Amino acid sequence: MKFLFDQNISHRILKFLPEKFSGSTTIKDKELINASDSVIWEFAKLNEYIIVTQDSDFNDLNSLYGFPPKIIWIRTGNLKTQDIVDILIDYSDEITKFINDIKYGCFEVFRLKSK
């Protein structure tokens, strides 16, 4: 899975990701930190990234323009970086199904799975 983490998620997340997310990067690493959402959207689309975010901006673009890129919208409030990694791992089966489903452009996480 190839994620592009929005600026509201620490660029340090890359250090904690498992191998299956090795193609991932951040807005900061791609020097898009001051870019508009539409520029980031186009970058993700052209480079086949799935945008991971904690705000609604990219879902709004998804509603306007469709997909790709697909969006993973983590709506659980502010979380530590490791908690976001844990969400991606916990939901990896569901995320894989989402990525392969041509009908859906946004995967929303509302709460953490209980262990």
OpenMM code with the backbone's topology and positions (N, CA, C; nanometers):
from openmm import Vec3, app, unit

residues = "MET LYS PHE LEU PHE ASP GLN ASN ILE SER HIS ARG ILE LEU LYS PHE LEU PRO GLU LYS PHE SER GLY SER THR THR ILE LYS ASP LYS GLU LEU ILE ASN ALA SER ASP SER VAL ILE TRP GLU PHE ALA LYS LEU ASN GLU TYR ILE ILE VAL THR GLN ASP SER ASP PHE ASN ASP LEU ASN SER LEU TYR GLY PHE PRO PRO LYS ILE ILE TRP ILE ARG THR GLY ASN LEU LYS THR GLN ASP ILE VAL ASP ILE LEU ILE ASP TYR SER ASP GLU ILE THR LYS PHE ILE ASN ASP ILE LYS TYR GLY CYS PHE GLU VAL PHE ARG LEU LYS SER LYS".split()
positions = [
    Vec3(0.0846, -0.1178, 0.0000),
    Vec3(0.0000, 0.0000, 0.0000),
    Vec3(0.0885, 0.1234, 0.0000),
    Vec3(0.0464, 0.2178, -0.0750),
    Vec3(0.1270, 0.3372, -0.0994),
    Vec3(0.0487, 0.4589, -0.0495),
    Vec3(0.0815, 0.5029, 0.0712),
    Vec3(0.0100, 0.6130, 0.1335),
    Vec3(0.0864, 0.7440, 0.1201),
    Vec3(0.0108, 0.8523, 0.1087),
    Vec3(0.0640, 0.9881, 0.1168),
    Vec3(-0.0002, 1.0511, 0.2394),
    Vec3(0.0800, 1.0751, 0.3424),
    Vec3(0.0281, 1.1287, 0.4675),
    Vec3(0.0199, 1.2801, 0.4603),
    Vec3(-0.0977, 1.3302, 0.4933),
    Vec3(-0.1259, 1.4737, 0.4940),
    Vec3(-0.0414, 1.5422, 0.6007),
    Vec3(-0.0343, 1.6751, 0.5920),
    Vec3(0.0496, 1.7505, 0.6837),
    Vec3(0.0023, 1.7460, 0.8283),
    Vec3(-0.1209, 1.7047, 0.8531),
    Vec3(-0.1700, 1.6945, 0.9903),
    Vec3(-0.1253, 1.5655, 1.0591),
    Vec3(-0.0456, 1.4855, 0.9885),
    Vec3(0.0123, 1.3627, 1.0439),
    Vec3(0.1638, 1.3772, 1.0378),
    Vec3(0.2303, 1.3516, 1.1479),
    Vec3(0.3748, 1.3705, 1.1571),
    Vec3(0.4499, 1.2905, 1.0514),
    Vec3(0.5501, 1.3556, 0.9934),
    Vec3(0.6348, 1.2867, 0.8947),
    Vec3(0.7138, 1.1717, 0.9580),
    Vec3(0.7221, 1.1707, 1.0894),
    Vec3(0.7925, 1.0632, 1.1605),
    Vec3(0.7201, 0.9288, 1.1505),
    Vec3(0.5973, 0.9326, 1.1030),
    Vec3(0.5187, 0.8097, 1.0912),
    Vec3(0.5890, 0.7056, 1.0047),
    Vec3(0.6674, 0.7505, 0.9088),
    Vec3(0.7334, 0.6586, 0.8166),
    Vec3(0.8274, 0.5624, 0.8891),
    Vec3(0.8830, 0.6060, 1.0012),
    Vec3(0.9747, 0.5201, 1.0787),
    Vec3(0.9025, 0.4033, 1.1441),
    Vec3(0.7723, 0.4147, 1.1629),
    Vec3(0.6971, 0.3153, 1.2386),
    Vec3(0.6117, 0.2231, 1.1520),
    Vec3(0.6083, 0.2471, 1.0236),
    Vec3(0.5222, 0.1692, 0.9354),
    Vec3(0.5817, 0.0318, 0.9065),
    Vec3(0.4975, -0.0716, 0.9011),
    Vec3(0.5467, -0.2046, 0.8634),
    Vec3(0.5806, -0.2089, 0.7137),
    Vec3(0.6477, -0.3141, 0.6739),
    Vec3(0.6960, -0.3315, 0.5365),
    Vec3(0.5853, -0.3179, 0.4310),
    Vec3(0.4647, -0.3649, 0.4619),
    Vec3(0.3583, -0.3596, 0.3603),
    Vec3(0.3192, -0.2173, 0.3219),
    Vec3(0.3624, -0.1186, 0.4004),
    Vec3(0.3363, 0.0221, 0.3688),
    Vec3(0.4641, 0.0936, 0.3222),
    Vec3(0.5620, 0.0175, 0.2758),
    Vec3(0.6941, 0.0742, 0.2457),
    Vec3(0.6944, 0.1763, 0.1316),
    Vec3(0.5947, 0.1769, 0.0477),
    Vec3(0.5885, 0.2744, -0.0612),
    Vec3(0.5317, 0.4085, -0.0198),
    Vec3(0.5099, 0.4274, 0.1083),
    Vec3(0.4440, 0.5484, 0.1595),
    Vec3(0.5414, 0.6646, 0.1754),
    Vec3(0.4840, 0.7839, 0.1783),
    Vec3(0.5614, 0.9059, 0.1975),
    Vec3(0.4735, 1.0100, 0.2645),
    Vec3(0.5285, 1.1281, 0.2838),
    Vec3(0.4537, 1.2363, 0.3481),
    Vec3(0.4547, 1.3606, 0.2592),
    Vec3(0.3622, 1.4486, 0.2887),
    Vec3(0.3570, 1.5783, 0.2201),
    Vec3(0.4907, 1.6496, 0.2367),
    Vec3(0.5454, 1.6453, 0.3583),
    Vec3(0.6723, 1.7125, 0.3869),
    Vec3(0.7855, 1.6536, 0.3037),
    Vec3(0.7938, 1.5211, 0.2975),
    Vec3(0.9025, 1.4582, 0.2221),
    Vec3(0.8944, 1.4870, 0.0725),
    Vec3(0.7765, 1.5136, 0.0225),
    Vec3(0.7583, 1.5454, -0.1198),
    Vec3(0.7586, 1.6958, -0.1454),
    Vec3(0.7968, 1.7717, -0.0415),
    Vec3(0.8057, 1.9185, -0.0506),
    Vec3(0.6745, 1.9821, -0.0964),
    Vec3(0.5644, 1.9308, -0.0406),
    Vec3(0.4313, 1.9831, -0.0709),
    Vec3(0.3676, 2.0485, 0.0514),
    Vec3(0.4479, 2.0804, 0.1520),
    Vec3(0.3948, 2.1279, 0.2796),
    Vec3(0.3124, 2.2568, 0.2639),
    Vec3(0.3472, 2.3414, 0.1711),
    Vec3(0.2717, 2.4655, 0.1516),
    Vec3(0.1823, 2.4610, 0.0274),
    Vec3(0.1713, 2.3441, -0.0312),
    Vec3(0.0895, 2.3297, -0.1520),
    Vec3(-0.0590, 2.3287, -0.1168),
    Vec3(-0.1394, 2.3706, -0.2108),
    Vec3(-0.2844, 2.3666, -0.1911),
    Vec3(-0.3321, 2.2220, -0.1932),
    Vec3(-0.4497, 2.2009, -0.1380),
    Vec3(-0.5073, 2.0657, -0.1380),
    Vec3(-0.5233, 2.0122, -0.2790),
    Vec3(-0.5596, 2.0985, -0.3725),
    Vec3(-0.5788, 2.0515, -0.5102),
    Vec3(-0.4464, 2.0087, -0.5742),
    Vec3(-0.3365, 2.0747, -0.5405),
    Vec3(-0.2051, 2.0341, -0.5917),
    Vec3(-0.1657, 1.8987, -0.5315),
    Vec3(-0.1892, 1.8829, -0.4022),
    Vec3(-0.1602, 1.7558, -0.3353),
    Vec3(-0.2467, 1.6452, -0.3954),
    Vec3(-0.3733, 1.6766, -0.4195),
    Vec3(-0.4667, 1.5818, -0.4801),
    Vec3(-0.4132, 1.5327, -0.6148),
    Vec3(-0.3715, 1.6256, -0.6990),
    Vec3(-0.3194, 1.5894, -0.8313),
    Vec3(-0.1906, 1.5087, -0.8198),
    Vec3(-0.1034, 1.5469, -0.7264),
    Vec3(0.0197, 1.4719, -0.7044),
    Vec3(-0.0127, 1.3272, -0.6669),
    Vec3(-0.1054, 1.3101, -0.5736),
    Vec3(-0.1441, 1.1756, -0.5303),
    Vec3(-0.2035, 1.0968, -0.6469),
    Vec3(-0.2856, 1.1621, -0.7247),
    Vec3(-0.3495, 1.0958, -0.8390),
    Vec3(-0.2447, 1.0514, -0.9409),
    Vec3(-0.1551, 1.1395, -0.9769),
    Vec3(-0.0537, 1.1085, -1.0782),
    Vec3(0.0452, 1.0020, -1.0321),
    Vec3(0.0681, 0.9952, -0.9013),
    Vec3(0.1679, 0.9032, -0.8473),
    Vec3(0.1068, 0.7825, -0.7757),
    Vec3(-0.0239, 0.7668, -0.7915),
    Vec3(-0.0979, 0.6511, -0.7398),
    Vec3(-0.0845, 0.6322, -0.5883),
    Vec3(-0.0945, 0.7434, -0.5151),
    Vec3(-0.0962, 0.7386, -0.3690),
    Vec3(-0.2391, 0.7384, -0.3171),
    Vec3(-0.2560, 0.6828, -0.2000),
    Vec3(-0.3791, 0.6929, -0.1236),
    Vec3(-0.3523, 0.7975, -0.0161),
    Vec3(-0.4329, 0.9012, -0.0096),
    Vec3(-0.4114, 1.0081, 0.0874),
    Vec3(-0.4663, 0.9658, 0.2233),
    Vec3(-0.3830, 0.9797, 0.3262),
    Vec3(-0.4249, 0.9530, 0.4638),
    Vec3(-0.4292, 1.0875, 0.5348),
    Vec3(-0.5450, 1.1201, 0.5916),
    Vec3(-0.5650, 1.2514, 0.6509),
    Vec3(-0.6520, 1.2430, 0.7753),
    Vec3(-0.6539, 1.3515, 0.8512),
    Vec3(-0.7412, 1.3620, 0.9671),
    Vec3(-0.8407, 1.4763, 0.9524),
    Vec3(-0.8497, 1.5343, 0.8333),
    Vec3(-0.9492, 1.6405, 0.8139),
    Vec3(-1.0324, 1.6139, 0.6893),
    Vec3(-1.1348, 1.6933, 0.6722),
    Vec3(-1.2349, 1.6679, 0.5686),
    Vec3(-1.2003, 1.7217, 0.4305),
    Vec3(-1.0933, 1.7988, 0.4173),
    Vec3(-1.0652, 1.8670, 0.2910),
    Vec3(-1.0572, 1.7724, 0.1712),
    Vec3(-0.9855, 1.6617, 0.1874),
    Vec3(-0.9692, 1.5706, 0.0740),
    Vec3(-1.0955, 1.4918, 0.0457),
    Vec3(-1.1748, 1.4669, 0.1463),
    Vec3(-1.3039, 1.4027, 0.1216),
    Vec3(-1.3935, 1.4964, 0.0403),
    Vec3(-1.3847, 1.6253, 0.0663),
    Vec3(-1.4601, 1.7226, -0.0130),
    Vec3(-1.4179, 1.7168, -0.1592),
    Vec3(-1.2871, 1.7080, -0.1835),
    Vec3(-1.2386, 1.6968, -0.3212),
    Vec3(-1.2842, 1.5653, -0.3838),
    Vec3(-1.2850, 1.4610, -0.3045),
    Vec3(-1.3331, 1.3309, -0.3501),
    Vec3(-1.4786, 1.3414, -0.3949),
    Vec3(-1.5592, 1.4142, -0.3180),
    Vec3(-1.7008, 1.4335, -0.3524),
    Vec3(-1.7173, 1.5146, -0.4805),
    Vec3(-1.6299, 1.6122, -0.5008),
    Vec3(-1.6379, 1.6983, -0.6191),
    Vec3(-1.5854, 1.6303, -0.7452),
    Vec3(-1.4700, 1.5652, -0.7344),
    Vec3(-1.3991, 1.5171, -0.8527),
    Vec3(-1.3951, 1.3658, -0.8683),
    Vec3(-1.4439, 1.2941, -0.7685),
    Vec3(-1.4341, 1.1486, -0.7755),
    Vec3(-1.2952, 1.1017, -0.7373),
    Vec3(-1.2635, 0.9818, -0.7768),
    Vec3(-1.1346, 0.9243, -0.7427),
    Vec3(-1.0849, 0.8432, -0.8607),
    Vec3(-0.9562, 0.8178, -0.8720),
    Vec3(-0.8514, 0.8381, -0.7734),
    Vec3(-0.8149, 0.9848, -0.7568),
    Vec3(-0.7418, 1.0135, -0.6510),
    Vec3(-0.6893, 0.9241, -0.5487),
    Vec3(-0.7963, 0.8875, -0.4468),
    Vec3(-0.7758, 0.7762, -0.3831),
    Vec3(-0.8632, 0.7350, -0.2742),
    Vec3(-0.8140, 0.8001, -0.1449),
    Vec3(-0.9045, 0.8070, -0.0483),
    Vec3(-0.8769, 0.8757, 0.0773),
    Vec3(-0.9012, 0.7811, 0.1949),
    Vec3(-0.8103, 0.7857, 0.2913),
    Vec3(-0.8352, 0.7244, 0.4216),
    Vec3(-0.8464, 0.8411, 0.5189),
    Vec3(-0.9665, 0.8586, 0.5730),
    Vec3(-0.9973, 0.9725, 0.6591),
    Vec3(-1.0109, 0.9209, 0.8023),
    Vec3(-0.9140, 0.9551, 0.8852),
    Vec3(-0.9125, 0.9115, 1.0243),
    Vec3(-0.9831, 1.0181, 1.1070),
    Vec3(-1.1050, 0.9854, 1.1514),
    Vec3(-1.1929, 1.0819, 1.2167),
    Vec3(-1.2042, 1.0574, 1.3670),
    Vec3(-1.0970, 1.0148, 1.4275),
    Vec3(-1.1003, 0.9799, 1.5689),
    Vec3(-1.0472, 1.0907, 1.6586),
    Vec3(-1.0232, 1.2092, 1.6056),
    Vec3(-0.9639, 1.3171, 1.6842),
    Vec3(-0.8126, 1.3063, 1.6818),
    Vec3(-0.7480, 1.3936, 1.7555),
    Vec3(-0.6025, 1.3937, 1.7584),
    Vec3(-0.5490, 1.2657, 1.8203),
    Vec3(-0.4507, 1.2080, 1.7528),
    Vec3(-0.3911, 1.0826, 1.7973),
    Vec3(-0.2392, 1.0933, 1.7916),
    Vec3(-0.1735, 1.0113, 1.8704),
    Vec3(-0.0287, 0.9984, 1.8608),
    Vec3(0.0040, 0.9268, 1.7310),
    Vec3(0.1244, 0.9486, 1.6835),
    Vec3(0.1679, 0.8870, 1.5588),
    Vec3(0.1541, 0.7358, 1.5643),
    Vec3(0.1951, 0.6746, 1.6727),
    Vec3(0.1863, 0.5284, 1.6839),
    Vec3(0.0415, 0.4811, 1.6790),
    Vec3(-0.0501, 0.5613, 1.7316),
    Vec3(-0.1917, 0.5239, 1.7253),
    Vec3(-0.2420, 0.5200, 1.5805),
    Vec3(-0.1936, 0.6120, 1.4987),
    Vec3(-0.2323, 0.6123, 1.3572),
    Vec3(-0.1762, 0.4889, 1.2876),
    Vec3(-0.0518, 0.4553, 1.3174),
    Vec3(0.0071, 0.3328, 1.2626),
    Vec3(-0.0766, 0.2122, 1.3040),
    Vec3(-0.1141, 0.2072, 1.4303),
    Vec3(-0.1949, 0.0953, 1.4806),
    Vec3(-0.3285, 0.0855, 1.4071),
    Vec3(-0.3905, 0.1990, 1.3787),
    Vec3(-0.5160, 0.1992, 1.3029),
    Vec3(-0.4941, 0.1379, 1.1648),
    Vec3(-0.3886, 0.1806, 1.0967),
    Vec3(-0.3622, 0.1283, 0.9625),
    Vec3(-0.3360, -0.0217, 0.9654),
    Vec3(-0.2681, -0.0679, 1.0675),
    Vec3(-0.2430, -0.2112, 1.0806),
    Vec3(-0.3727, -0.2845, 1.1150),
    Vec3(-0.4455, -0.2329, 1.2139),
    Vec3(-0.5699, -0.2976, 1.2574),
    Vec3(-0.6726, -0.3078, 1.1447),
    Vec3(-0.6772, -0.2071, 1.0598),
    Vec3(-0.7755, -0.2033, 0.9520),
    Vec3(-0.7160, -0.2437, 0.8167),
    Vec3(-0.5994, -0.3039, 0.8153),
    Vec3(-0.5325, -0.3307, 0.6877),
    Vec3(-0.6140, -0.4221, 0.5952),
    Vec3(-0.6844, -0.5199, 0.6498),
    Vec3(-0.7680, -0.6054, 0.5647),
    Vec3(-0.8812, -0.5255, 0.5012),
    Vec3(-0.9470, -0.4427, 0.5823),
    Vec3(-1.0560, -0.3600, 0.5312),
    Vec3(-1.0045, -0.2561, 0.4322),
    Vec3(-0.8869, -0.2006, 0.4591),
    Vec3(-0.8278, -0.1017, 0.3687),
    Vec3(-0.7932, -0.1665, 0.2351),
    Vec3(-0.7409, -0.2877, 0.2381),
    Vec3(-0.7096, -0.3593, 0.1142),
    Vec3(-0.8361, -0.3805, 0.0314),
    Vec3(-0.9443, -0.4211, 0.0950),
    Vec3(-1.0719, -0.4381, 0.0244),
    Vec3(-1.1188, -0.3047, -0.0342),
    Vec3(-1.1066, -0.1977, 0.0443),
    Vec3(-1.1443, -0.0638, -0.0005),
    Vec3(-1.0642, -0.0223, -0.1236),
    Vec3(-0.9343, -0.0437, -0.1188),
    Vec3(-0.8476, -0.0048, -0.2299),
    Vec3(-0.8880, -0.0764, -0.3581),
    Vec3(-0.9261, -0.2010, -0.3454),
    Vec3(-0.9617, -0.2813, -0.4629),
    Vec3(-1.1057, -0.2645, -0.5092),
    Vec3(-1.1867, -0.1937, -0.4334),
    Vec3(-1.3273, -0.1738, -0.4669),
    Vec3(-1.3430, -0.0465, -0.5504),
    Vec3(-1.3923, -0.0611, -0.6701),
    Vec3(-1.4041, 0.0538, -0.7605),
    Vec3(-1.5210, 0.1453, -0.7273),
    Vec3(-1.6044, 0.1061, -0.6313),
    Vec3(-1.7235, 0.1859, -0.5987),
    Vec3(-1.6998, 0.2933, -0.4939),
    Vec3(-1.5914, 0.2839, -0.4178),
    Vec3(-1.5730, 0.3734, -0.3039),
    Vec3(-1.4414, 0.4497, -0.3129),
    Vec3(-1.4483, 0.5781, -0.2747),
    Vec3(-1.3303, 0.6638, -0.2803),
    Vec3(-1.2785, 0.7078, -0.1452),
    Vec3(-1.3565, 0.6856, -0.0390),
    Vec3(-1.3143, 0.7292, 0.0937),
    Vec3(-1.3416, 0.6202, 0.1965),
    Vec3(-1.2390, 0.5879, 0.2743),
    Vec3(-1.2501, 0.4928, 0.3841),
    Vec3(-1.2406, 0.5739, 0.5123),
    Vec3(-1.3489, 0.5768, 0.5896),
    Vec3(-1.3528, 0.6572, 0.7118),
    Vec3(-1.3371, 0.5688, 0.8346),
    Vec3(-1.2470, 0.6116, 0.9235),
    Vec3(-1.2290, 0.5437, 1.0512),
    Vec3(-1.2857, 0.6354, 1.1588),
    Vec3(-1.3889, 0.5874, 1.2277),
    Vec3(-1.4544, 0.6661, 1.3317),
    Vec3(-1.4069, 0.6307, 1.4719),
    Vec3(-1.3663, 0.5078, 1.4897),
    Vec3(-1.3227, 0.4646, 1.6221),
    Vec3(-1.2195, 0.3546, 1.6104),
    Vec3(-1.1450, 0.3388, 1.7143),
    Vec3(-1.0441, 0.2362, 1.7175),
    Vec3(-1.1077, 0.1008, 1.7401),
    Vec3(-1.0492, -0.0011, 1.6822),
    Vec3(-1.0961, -0.1364, 1.7091),
    Vec3(-1.0556, -0.1727, 1.8515),
    Vec3(-1.1420, -0.2440, 1.9193),
    Vec3(-1.1049, -0.2904, 2.0525),
    Vec3(-1.0284, -0.4206, 2.0403),
    Vec3(-0.9286, -0.4321, 2.1222),
    Vec3(-0.8419, -0.5508, 2.1136),
    Vec3(-0.8722, -0.6481, 2.2217),
] * unit.nanometer
topology = app.Topology()
chain = topology.addChain("A")
for resn in residues:
    res = topology.addResidue(resn, chain)
    for name in ("N", "CA", "C"):
        topology.addAtom(name, app.Element.getBySymbol(name[0]), res)
